[in-house]
Amino acid sequence: GGSKAASLHWTGERAVSVLLLGLLPAAYLCPGPAVDYSLAAALTLHGHWGLGQVITDYVHGDVPIKVANTGLYVLSALTFAGLCHFNYHDVGICKAVAMLWSL
């Protein structure tokens, strides 16, 4: 059970990383809402899993782990909501990065 779940999680992490490698040129070549929302989801998930590993490595004790994991879920939810809000109510991730590059 646990071994299979860990293997699936590892596969999911690799899939999201490969997806991000494809989304970055897509964001430049064909920016739009689909790429913006895909980036919002993939970046949030990638960051969530990465910070989860930091918690696993450096936070010890039952209560601190629960507090850190709860904080991570709140941070990830707020990050995704913020990126979706930015995509819907502002220029979107792709155009914002293009605007920064044009400075």
Buried (B, 14 or more C-beta within 10 A) or exposed (E): EEEEEEEEEEEEBEEBEEBBEEBEEBBEEEBEEEBBBBBBBBBBBBBBBEBBEEBEEEBEEEEEEEEBBEEBEEBBEEBBEEBBEBBEEEBBBBBBBBEEEEE
